[in-house]
Structures are given as structure tokens and as C-alpha cells.
Amino acid sequence: MAVEIKRVLSTIIQEDIKDPRIDFTSVSVTRVDVAQDISHARVYISILGSDEKQAETMQALQKARGYIRSGLAQGIQIRHAPDLEFRLDKSIEHGMKISSLLEGLKETKGDKELGDEEL
């Protein structure tokens, strides 16, 4: 059920929401945790950008929660859609930071090896 909810929520956020505060190219649903009775769903959202942009996007998603929930009910064809709780997920941003640090280390090591060869 969580995978289906994630798929439908991603589609709603990417295609249906028209709020200018939400840049659909930088927003993605990374994970959904659903309660056993499907009454509640915790939705983890990754937003690339500044802290200000992340806060603005999260606020816009909170405002559109009712619309998103009704779209979810239609998308997965159930009578009672779960209450949605949006949480900011910084794992993608954290991974990008680690990758850039590793690239920097690789470049530094490469420069050091070139310097050693010249001696």
C-alpha cells in the first residue's frame, strides 16, 4: 500500500498542484510510512534548494494537504484516504554533499600524486 500511495502522491505533486511556491523539478517523495489501519501516512519529501525554499515548499504542501488527500483517495480508489503528515527528508541533499566531498578528496589525491611524479 505504501508503494502505491508514494506513486500516486508523486503524480499529484508533479502534475496536479499548481502552486507557484512548489517547483516540481526539485521536489520528490522519497518514502511513505503507512499505519496498519491505513488511517495515517507519514510522507517524506525531499526538496533541493535553500532552507528558505524548503520551508516555503513544505508550507505550500501543508496548505494543499486536503486537495492532495482527496486526489489520493481517487487515485488508489479507497473510501477513506489516510491523514497525511509531510516531513522534510534531507537524505538526498546529504548524499549529494558527501559525493562532492569525496570528489574533492579524489581531486586532492590526484593533484598530490602528480606532484610526487614530478620529483
C-alpha positions, 0 to 999 in steps of 0.5 A, spaced: 500 500 500 505 504 501 508 503 494 502 505 491 500 511 495 508 514 494 506 513 486 500 516 486 502 522 491 508 523 486 503 524 480 499 529 484 505 533 486 508 533 479 502 534 475 496 536 479 498 542 484 499 548 481 502 552 486 507 557 484 511 556 491 512 548 489 517 547 483 516 540 481 523 539 478 526 539 485 521 536 489 520 528 490 517 523 495 522 519 497 518 514 502 511 513 505 510 510 512 503 507 512 499 505 519 496 498 519 489 501 519 491 505 513 488 511 517 495 515 517 501 516 512 507 519 514 510 522 507 517 524 506 519 529 501 525 531 499 526 538 496 533 541 493 534 548 494 535 553 500 532 552 507 528 558 505 525 554 499 524 548 503 520 551 508 516 555 503 515 548 499 513 544 505 508 550 507 505 550 500 504 542 501 501 543 508 496 548 505 494 543 499 494 537 504 486 536 503 486 537 495 492 532 495 488 527 500 482 527 496 486 526 489 489 520 493 483 517 495 481 517 487 487 515 485 488 508 489 480 508 489 479 507 497 473 510 501 477 513 506 484 516 504 489 516 510 491 523 514 497 525 511 503 528 515 509 531 510 516 531 513 522 534 510 527 528 508 534 531 507 537 524 505 538 526 498 541 533 499 546 529 504 548 524 499 549 529 494 554 533 499 558 527 501 559 525 493 562 532 492 566 531 498 569 525 496 570 528 489 574 533 492 578 528 496 579 524 489 581 531 486 586 532 492 589 525 491 590 526 484 593 533 484 598 530 490 600 524 486 602 528 480 606 532 484 610 526 487 611 524 479 614 530 478 620 529 483 
